[in-house]
């Protein structure tokens, strides 16, 4: 049995099995199963994510007794989460990104008004973006009904104002 106990620790060094060093190694090896990593440790739960960003408006409570009893439960669980600082930061970041995108789309429309037509390459150079991003911007403007694509593929494609 002594041979079995000495052969196990080299195979699994994280499990304290040796009886001779168990009293000394126990305090040192207690933190070793939970070594610090860049990931969230298993002992810490993740914060709950809110289901809706903005809760829908509730009907007046005078209609029926069962409906108001069940309605405040979701509202009370989502109210503290809606004021969470990280949620507010994400909403603000999304708004900033959308504002930057809107400014770039407006810049495309201004150039289009001045020239009368614009190509994907011109948008790339104007906004300092990639080919794919320029295509996405032009497609978004076309989907909104602000511009029209003339031509099918390649260098013959131009966009004009509607």
C-alpha positions as CSV (number, residue, x, y, z in Angstrom):
1,X,0.0,0.0,0.0
2,X,2.9,2.4,0.6
3,X,4.0,1.8,-3.0
4,X,0.6,2.7,-4.3
5,X,0.5,5.9,-2.2
6,X,3.9,7.1,-3.5
7,X,3.1,6.2,-7.1
8,X,-0.2,8.3,-7.2
9,X,1.2,11.8,-6.4
10,X,3.5,11.9,-9.5
11,X,0.5,11.0,-11.7
12,X,-1.9,13.6,-10.1
13,X,0.2,16.2,-8.2
14,X,-2.8,18.5,-7.4
15,X,-4.5,15.8,-5.2
16,X,-2.8,15.6,-1.7
17,X,-2.5,11.8,-1.1
18,X,0.8,11.4,0.6
19,X,0.2,10.8,4.4
20,X,3.7,12.0,5.4
21,X,3.4,15.5,3.9
22,X,-0.4,15.8,4.2
23,X,-0.4,18.0,7.4
24,X,2.3,20.3,5.9
25,X,1.1,20.4,2.3
26,X,-2.6,20.7,3.1
27,X,-2.6,24.5,3.7
28,X,-0.3,25.1,0.6
29,X,-2.4,22.8,-1.7
30,X,-5.9,24.2,-0.8
31,X,-5.5,27.2,-3.2
32,X,-3.8,25.1,-5.9
33,X,-7.1,23.6,-7.3
34,X,-8.4,27.1,-7.8
35,X,-5.4,28.6,-9.6
36,X,-5.9,32.2,-10.7
37,X,-6.6,32.4,-14.4
38,X,-8.0,35.0,-16.8
39,X,-11.3,33.3,-16.7
40,X,-14.0,33.6,-13.9
41,X,-13.4,31.0,-11.2
42,X,-15.9,28.3,-10.8
43,X,-16.8,29.4,-7.3
44,X,-18.0,32.9,-8.5
45,X,-21.4,32.9,-10.3
46,X,-22.0,35.0,-13.4
47,X,-24.2,38.0,-12.9
48,X,-27.8,37.4,-14.2
49,X,-28.5,39.0,-17.6
50,X,-31.7,40.9,-18.0
51,X,-34.2,39.4,-20.5
52,X,-35.6,42.6,-22.0
53,X,-33.7,45.9,-22.4
54,X,-36.8,47.9,-21.7
55,X,-39.8,46.3,-20.1
56,X,-43.1,46.7,-21.9
57,X,-45.7,49.1,-20.4
58,X,-48.1,47.4,-18.0
59,X,-51.9,47.7,-18.2
60,X,-53.7,49.4,-15.3
61,X,-54.2,47.1,-12.3
62,X,-58.0,47.7,-12.1
63,X,-58.8,45.1,-14.8
64,X,-58.3,41.8,-12.9
65,X,-56.7,40.5,-9.7
66,X,-54.5,37.7,-11.2
67,X,-52.8,39.9,-13.8
68,X,-51.4,42.5,-11.4
69,X,-50.2,39.7,-9.1
70,X,-48.1,38.2,-11.9
71,X,-47.1,41.5,-13.6
72,X,-45.0,43.1,-10.7
73,X,-42.7,40.0,-10.5
74,X,-41.0,40.6,-13.8
75,X,-41.0,44.3,-13.4
76,X,-39.3,44.1,-10.0
77,X,-36.6,41.7,-11.3
78,X,-35.9,43.8,-14.4
79,X,-35.9,47.3,-12.7
80,X,-32.6,46.9,-10.8
81,X,-31.0,45.3,-13.8
82,X,-32.0,48.1,-16.2
83,X,-30.0,50.6,-14.0
84,X,-26.9,48.4,-14.0
85,X,-23.8,50.5,-14.8
86,X,-22.4,48.1,-17.4
87,X,-25.8,48.0,-19.2
88,X,-25.9,51.8,-19.3
89,X,-22.3,51.8,-20.7
90,X,-23.2,49.3,-23.4
91,X,-26.3,51.4,-24.4
92,X,-24.1,54.5,-24.6
93,X,-21.4,52.7,-26.6
94,X,-24.0,51.4,-29.1
95,X,-25.4,54.9,-29.5
96,X,-21.9,56.3,-30.1
97,X,-21.2,53.7,-32.8
98,X,-24.5,54.4,-34.5
99,X,-23.8,58.1,-34.4
100,X,-20.4,57.6,-36.1
101,X,-22.0,55.4,-38.8
102,X,-24.7,58.0,-39.4
103,X,-22.1,60.7,-39.8
104,X,-20.2,58.5,-42.4
105,X,-23.5,57.8,-44.3
106,X,-24.2,61.6,-44.3
107,X,-20.8,62.2,-45.7
108,X,-21.4,59.8,-48.5
109,X,-24.7,61.6,-49.3
110,X,-23.0,65.0,-49.3
111,X,-20.3,63.8,-51.7
112,X,-23.0,62.2,-53.8
113,X,-24.9,65.5,-54.0
114,X,-21.8,67.3,-55.1
115,X,-20.7,64.9,-57.7
116,X,-24.0,63.3,-58.8
117,X,-22.6,59.7,-58.6
118,X,-20.2,57.8,-56.4
119,X,-18.4,54.4,-56.6
120,X,-17.3,52.0,-54.0
121,X,-13.6,52.9,-54.5
122,X,-14.5,56.6,-53.9
123,X,-16.3,55.7,-50.7
124,X,-13.2,53.7,-49.5
125,X,-10.9,56.7,-50.1
126,X,-13.4,59.2,-48.7
127,X,-14.0,57.4,-45.4
128,X,-10.7,55.4,-45.1
129,X,-12.5,52.1,-44.8
130,X,-12.2,48.7,-46.4
131,X,-13.9,47.5,-49.6
132,X,-16.4,45.4,-47.6
133,X,-17.3,48.3,-45.3
134,X,-17.8,50.7,-48.2
135,X,-20.1,48.1,-49.8
136,X,-22.1,47.7,-46.5
137,X,-22.5,51.5,-46.2
138,X,-23.7,51.8,-49.8
139,X,-26.0,48.8,-49.4
140,X,-27.5,50.4,-46.3
141,X,-28.2,53.6,-48.1
142,X,-29.7,51.7,-51.0
143,X,-31.9,49.7,-48.6
144,X,-33.1,53.0,-47.0
145,X,-34.1,54.2,-50.4
146,X,-31.7,57.2,-50.5
147,X,-29.5,56.0,-53.4
148,X,-29.8,53.7,-56.4
149,X,-27.2,51.2,-57.8
150,X,-26.5,51.6,-61.5
151,X,-24.7,48.6,-63.0
152,X,-24.4,45.0,-61.9
153,X,-20.8,44.1,-60.9
154,X,-17.3,45.4,-61.1
155,X,-16.1,48.9,-62.0
156,X,-19.3,49.6,-63.9
157,X,-21.2,49.9,-60.6
158,X,-22.0,53.5,-59.6
159,X,-24.5,54.9,-57.1
160,X,-26.8,57.8,-57.8
161,X,-29.1,59.8,-55.6
162,X,-32.8,59.0,-55.9
